[in-house]
């Protein structure tokens, strides 16, 4: 009885949380109303978290689960309060969503493997210490656009090392070990790749600059393809294509890029056996269910078994899915927590993506605008690849679900991305008060007080995005 009540309670609470996440965008909401919405979100997150861990304890009778739960509560309180104290103008919506996604990750990982959940939590705590410093660094490091080629060289070197010395996992070279710690450089290179492309395309949009940037971007993609990290290569390719189109406004570049990407996909299919295997598993997984299609079939079985309301924590069989804690964790969530819960999870991810895009639209500085766009695309497309792969919408790419899937490099890079977005959000606040380049404006500039007239018309999906704190 308790398990059934707990299951439905989590679904209802998460649905309300999701609704509040979009309700905050309403134009008519005043600051006090938005603050009230954020407080409700915090309370709902705590209730979902408590409900899940009470159920986990009821199933396991392991006192360590309660201690682990207490540590997580302290962690979330520190994260939320730290952002409020350190960055008064930070986006509370992004903070809440980040914590909510991590909470869901901790819940499902604890159910799948308690040891992995603890390791994920330790990584999250360490990463958040670094992440809390990033908005401050973004504000102070106004010279980032001067490091454009350094970003490219570091990125190419890191990917090249993996290609040559990396450890092969599931047919692809994804990581290498340093001092006993396994790192997946592509998770971090995609961040500095965005800074590189933003620096190049904000400096100039002429054809020669585009050609040089395209060659450097293609070098990143080629190394990833050579390492057989096709999911990573696809992310880099799409991110570059989106940034190029937005920066230049030339549809021919976008169309040409899509054609080139389509040709490269056909070539990859012919060159790499594991690509053909994934395509076959995608087209007809039942025909190869005993081998290549086993993961896809088990993923679909799990989603179908869960239905709309799920079977409940510990009532399903998610451990039958290979690598379930990494790239197929969405199926485990769908099976035990239900399709409604999974759809709400998608909506929360979508609200984060839309927030990133709107921040990009609000920024006046071209460099930071492209950075916000690029990082938002990285996040949104990674979510699409992960969920699209497990529901058989696209072939599986082995990409993790940000904040939810197990993986230290993935979690750290996701925290860094959201922390950078927070820094850009704060810069947007300063732009609204001080003009285009607040970091470079001299004290006493008379234009610092401008912003109430015609030029201060706010654009984007949600006109009052700068007040969503």
C-alpha positions in Angstrom: 0.0 0.0 0.0 2.8 2.4 0.9 4.6 1.7 -2.4 1.4 2.5 -4.4 0.7 5.7 -2.6 4.3 6.7 -2.9 4.4 6.1 -6.6 1.3 8.2 -7.3 2.4 10.9 -5.0 5.7 11.3 -6.8 3.9 11.6 -10.1 1.5 14.3 -8.9 4.2 16.3 -7.2 6.5 16.2 -10.2 3.7 17.2 -12.5 3.0 20.2 -10.2 6.7 21.0 -10.2 6.8 21.0 -14.0 3.8 23.2 -14.3 5.3 25.7 -11.9 8.5 25.7 -13.9 6.6 27.0 -16.9 4.1 29.2 -15.0 7.0 31.3 -13.8 7.4 32.5 -17.4 4.1 34.3 -17.4 4.4 37.9 -18.2 2.0 39.0 -15.5 3.9 37.4 -12.7 5.4 39.9 -10.2 8.6 39.3 -8.5 6.9 38.2 -5.2 4.8 35.7 -7.2 7.9 34.3 -8.8 9.7 34.0 -5.5 6.7 32.1 -4.2 6.8 29.8 -7.2 10.4 29.0 -6.6 9.8 28.3 -2.9 7.0 25.9 -3.9 9.4 24.2 -6.3 11.9 23.8 -3.6 9.4 22.2 -1.2 8.1 19.9 -3.9 11.6 18.7 -4.7 12.2 18.0 -1.1 8.9 16.0 -0.9 9.7 14.0 -4.0 13.2 13.3 -2.7 11.9 12.3 0.8 9.1 10.1 -0.7 11.5 8.2 -2.9 14.1 7.6 -0.2 11.5 6.5 2.3 10.3 3.9 -0.2 13.9 2.8 -0.9 14.5 2.4 2.8 11.3 0.5 3.1 12.5 -1.9 0.4 16.1 -2.3 1.5 16.0 -1.7 5.3 19.5 -0.3 5.0 20.2 2.5 7.5 23.0 3.8 5.1 20.2 4.8 2.7 18.8 7.3 5.3 22.3 8.7 6.0 22.8 9.1 2.3 19.5 10.9 2.0 20.4 13.3 4.8 23.7 14.1 3.1 21.8 14.9 -0.1 19.4 17.2 1.6 22.3 19.1 3.1 23.9 19.3 -0.3 20.8 20.7 -2.0 20.2 23.2 0.7 23.8 24.5 0.4 23.6 24.7 -3.4 20.3 26.6 -3.4 21.2 29.0 -0.6 24.8 29.5 -1.9 23.4 30.8 -5.3 21.0 33.1 -3.5 23.8 34.5 -1.2 26.6 34.7 -3.7 24.7 35.7 -6.8 21.6 37.7 -6.0 20.7 38.0 -9.7 21.2 34.4 -10.6 18.4 32.3 -12.1 16.6 30.4 -9.4 14.8 28.4 -12.1 18.0 27.0 -13.5 19.2 26.2 -10.0 16.0 24.5 -9.0 15.9 22.4 -12.2 19.5 21.4 -11.9 18.9 20.2 -8.3 15.7 18.5 -9.3 17.5 16.6 -12.1 20.3 15.6 -9.8 17.8 14.4 -7.2 16.1 12.2 -9.8 19.5 10.8 -10.7 20.4 10.1 -7.1 17.1 8.3 -6.6 17.3 6.0 -9.6 21.0 5.3 -9.2 20.4 4.4 -5.5 17.8 1.9 -6.7 20.1 0.5 -9.4 23.4 0.5 -7.5 24.0 2.1 -4.1 27.8 2.2 -4.6 27.4 4.1 -7.9 25.0 6.5 -6.3 27.5 7.4 -3.6 30.2 7.9 -6.1 28.0 10.1 -8.2 27.1 12.2 -5.1 30.7 12.7 -4.1 31.5 13.9 -7.7 28.5 16.2 -7.6 29.6 17.8 -4.3 33.1 18.3 -5.5 32.0 19.6 -8.9 29.5 22.1 -7.3 32.3 23.7 -5.3 34.0 24.5 -8.6 30.7 25.4 -10.3 29.8 28.0 -7.7 33.0 29.9 -8.7 32.3 30.0 -12.4 29.7 32.8 -12.6 32.2 35.0 -10.7 35.0 34.0 -13.2 32.7 34.7 -16.2 32.2 38.2 -14.9 35.9 38.9 -14.3 37.4 37.1 -17.3 36.4 39.6 -20.0 39.3 38.4 -22.1 37.9 35.0 -23.0 37.3 36.0 -26.6 41.1 36.6 -26.9 41.8 32.9 -26.2 40.0 31.6 -29.2 42.8 29.6 -30.8 44.1 28.4 -27.4 40.6 26.8 -26.9 41.0 25.1 -30.3 44.5 23.8 -29.7 43.7 22.5 -26.2 40.6 20.8 -27.5 42.3 19.1 -30.4 45.2 18.0 -28.2 42.8 16.5 -25.6 40.8 14.6 -28.3 44.0 13.5 -30.0 45.4 12.0 -26.8 42.2 9.9 -26.4 42.5 8.8 -30.1 46.0 7.6 -29.6 46.1 6.5 -26.0 42.5 6.2 -25.0 40.8 3.2 -23.4 38.4 1.4 -25.7 34.9 1.0 -24.3 32.0 -0.6 -26.3 33.9 -0.2 -29.5 34.9 3.5 -29.1 37.8 5.3 -27.6 36.1 7.6 -25.1 38.4 8.1 -22.1 41.9 7.8 -20.6 43.1 7.4 -17.0 45.1 10.0 -15.1 46.3 9.1 -11.6 43.7 6.3 -11.4 40.9 8.7 -12.4 39.1 8.0 -15.7 38.3 11.1 -17.7 36.2 11.6 -20.9 37.8 14.6 -22.5 35.1 15.1 -25.1 32.7 16.1 -22.3 34.9 19.1 -21.5 36.2 19.8 -25.0 32.6 20.5 -26.2 32.5 23.4 -23.8 35.7 25.1 -25.0 34.7 24.2 -28.5 31.7 26.5 -28.1 34.0 29.3 -26.8 36.3 28.7 -29.8 33.5 28.9 -32.4 31.9 31.9 -30.6 35.2 33.7 -30.7 35.8 33.1 -34.4 32.3 33.9 -35.6 31.8 37.0 -33.4 35.1 38.5 -34.7 34.2 38.2 -38.3 31.5 36.7 -40.5 33.3 36.9 -43.9 33.8 33.8 -46.0 37.5 33.3 -45.2 36.8 33.4 -41.5 34.0 30.8 -42.0 36.3 28.5 -44.0 39.0 28.7 -41.3 36.5 28.0 -38.5 34.9 25.2 -40.4 38.3 23.5 -41.0 39.1 23.7 -37.3 35.6 22.5 -36.3 35.9 19.6 -38.8 39.2 18.6 -37.3 37.4 18.1 -33.9 34.7 16.0 -35.6 37.1 13.9 -37.6 39.2 13.0 -34.5 36.0 11.9 -32.7 34.9 9.9 -35.7 38.4 8.3 -35.8 38.0 7.4 -32.1 34.5 6.0 -33.0 32.8 8.4 -30.6 30.0 9.1 -33.1 27.6 10.5 -30.5 30.2 13.1 -29.5 31.0 13.8 -33.2 27.3 14.4 -33.9 27.0 16.8 -30.9 30.0 18.9 -32.1 28.7 18.9 -35.7 25.2 20.1 -34.8 26.4 22.7 -32.3 28.7 24.2 -35.0 26.0 24.1 -37.6 23.5 26.0 -35.3 26.1 28.5 -34.2 27.3 29.1 -37.8 23.7 29.7 -39.0 22.8 32.1 -36.2 26.1 34.0 -36.5 26.0 34.5 -40.3 22.3 34.3 -41.0 23.1 32.3 -44.2 20.7 29.4 -44.9 23.1 28.1 -47.5 25.7 27.3 -44.8 23.1 25.4 -42.9 21.8 23.5 -45.9 25.3 22.7 -47.1 26.3 21.5 -43.6 23.3 19.2 -43.5 24.2 17.8 -46.9 27.8 17.3 -45.8 26.6 15.7 -42.6 24.3 13.3 -44.4 27.2 12.3 -46.7 29.4 11.7 -43.7 26.8 9.6 -42.1 26.6 7.3 -45.1 30.4 7.1 -45.2 30.5 6.2 -41.5 27.9 3.5 -42.1 30.1 1.9 -44.8 33.4 2.3 -42.9 32.5 1.3 -39.3 31.0 -2.1 -38.4 29.7 -0.9 -35.0 27.7 1.9 -36.8 26.1 -0.8 -39.0 25.3 -2.8 -35.9 23.5 0.2 -34.3 21.5 0.9 -37.4 20.4 -2.7 -37.7 19.5 -2.7 -34.0 17.5 0.5 -34.6 15.7 -0.6 -37.7 14.6 -4.1 -36.5 15.8 -4.8 -33.0 13.7 -8.0 -32.7 15.5 -9.6 -35.5 18.8 -9.4 -33.6 17.4 -9.4 -30.1 19.9 -12.0 -28.8 22.8 -9.8 -29.6 22.9 -6.4 -31.2 19.3 -5.5 -30.5 19.2 -6.7 -26.9 19.7 -3.3 -25.3 17.1 -1.6 -27.6 14.5 -4.3 -27.0 15.0 -4.4 -23.2 14.7 -0.6 -23.2 11.4 -0.7 -25.1 10.1 -3.5 -23.0 10.9 -1.5 -19.9 9.1 1.6 -21.1 6.1 -0.5 -22.2 6.0 -2.3 -18.9 5.9 0.9 -16.9 3.0 2.4 -18.8 1.7 5.8 -17.7 2.1 5.3 -13.9 5.1 3.0 -13.6 5.4 -0.3 -11.7 7.0 1.4 -8.7 10.6 1.5 -7.4 12.1 -2.0 -7.0 9.1 -3.5 -8.8 10.6 -3.5 -12.3 13.6 -5.2 -13.9 15.8 -2.3 -15.1 19.0 -4.2 -14.4 18.3 -6.4 -17.4 19.1 -3.5 -19.6 22.9 -3.3 -20.5 24.6 -0.1 -19.2 21.3 1.1 -17.8 22.9 3.5 -15.3 24.5 5.5 -18.1 22.9 5.9 -21.6 19.6 4.0 -21.0 18.7 5.4 -17.6 15.6 7.1 -19.1 14.1 3.6 -19.7 14.6 2.7 -16.0 12.9 5.9 -14.9 10.0 5.2 -17.3 9.5 1.6 -16.1 9.5 2.2 -12.4 8.3 5.8 -12.1 6.0 5.9 -15.2 5.5 7.6 -18.5 3.9 10.7 -16.9 6.9 11.1 -14.7 9.2 10.6 -17.7 7.3 13.2 -19.8 7.6 15.7 -16.9 11.3 15.0 -16.9 11.5 15.8 -20.6 9.5 19.0 -20.0 11.9 20.1 -17.2 14.8 19.5 -19.6 13.0 21.5 -22.3 12.5 24.4 -19.9 16.2 24.5 -19.2 16.9 24.5 -23.0 14.4 27.3 -23.7 15.9 29.3 -20.8 19.4 29.0 -22.4 18.1 30.1 -25.8 16.2 33.0 -24.3 19.3 34.2 -22.4 21.2 34.0 -25.7 18.5 36.2 -27.4 18.6 38.7 -24.6 22.4 39.2 -24.6 23.7 42.1 -26.6 27.4 41.1 -26.7 27.7 38.9 -29.8 30.4 36.7 -28.2 28.4 35.8 -25.1 25.3 35.5 -27.2 26.9 32.7 -29.3 28.4 31.1 -26.2 24.9 30.9 -24.6 23.4 29.6 -27.8 26.1 27.0 -28.2 26.0 25.7 -24.6 22.2 25.6 -24.8 22.4 23.6 -28.0 24.9 21.2 -26.4 22.5 20.5 -23.6 19.3 20.3 -25.6 20.8 18.1 -28.3 22.4 15.8 -25.8 19.0 15.3 -24.1 17.5 14.6 -27.5 20.1 12.0 -28.5 19.8 10.2 -25.2 16.0 10.0 -25.1 15.7 9.6 -28.8 18.0 6.6 -28.7 16.2 4.7 -25.9 12.7 5.1 -27.4 14.0 4.0 -30.8 13.4 7.4 -32.5 17.0 7.5 -33.6 19.8 4.9 -33.5 21.5 4.7 -30.1 24.5 7.0 -29.7 25.7 6.1 -26.2 25.2 9.6 -24.9 24.3 10.2 -21.3 21.4 12.2 -19.9 22.8 15.3 -18.2 22.6 15.4 -14.4 20.7 12.1 -14.3 22.9 9.4 -15.8 25.9 8.0 -14.0 29.3 9.4 -15.1 31.7 11.8 -13.4 32.8 13.6 -16.6 29.2 14.0 -17.8 28.0 15.4 -14.4 31.0 17.7 -14.0 30.6 19.1 -17.6 26.8 19.6 -17.1 27.4 21.5 -13.9 30.0 23.7 -15.7 27.6 24.4 -18.5 24.8 25.5 -16.2 27.3 27.5 -14.2 28.5 29.3 -17.3 24.9 30.0 -18.3 24.3 31.4 -14.8 27.3 33.7 -15.3 25.9 34.8 -18.7 22.5 35.4 -17.1 24.1 37.7 -14.6 25.9 39.5 -17.4 22.6 40.0 -19.1 21.4 41.8 -16.0 24.4 44.1 -16.1 23.9 44.7 -19.8 20.4 45.9 -19.1 21.7 48.4 -16.6 25.0 49.4 -18.1 24.9 48.9 -21.8 26.7 46.3 -24.1 30.0 45.8 -22.3 29.5 46.2 -18.5 32.7 44.5 -17.7 34.7 47.1 -19.7 32.7 50.2 -18.9 34.6 52.9 -16.9 33.2 54.2 -13.6 31.1 57.3 -14.0 29.9 56.6 -17.5 26.8 58.5 -18.0 25.2 55.8 -20.1 25.2 53.4 -17.2 21.8 54.5 -16.1 20.1 54.2 -19.5 17.7 51.4 -20.3 14.2 52.6 -19.7 13.4 53.9 -23.1 12.7 52.4 -26.5 16.1 50.6 -26.7 15.3 48.6 -23.7 12.5 46.6 -25.4 13.0 43.0 -24.3 12.9 40.2 -26.9 12.7 36.5 -26.7 10.3 33.7 -25.7 9.6 35.2 -22.3 9.8 39.0 -22.2 10.7 39.2 -18.5 13.4 36.6 -18.5 15.9 38.9 -16.7 13.6 38.8 -13.7 13.3 35.0 -13.4 15.3 34.6 -10.3 
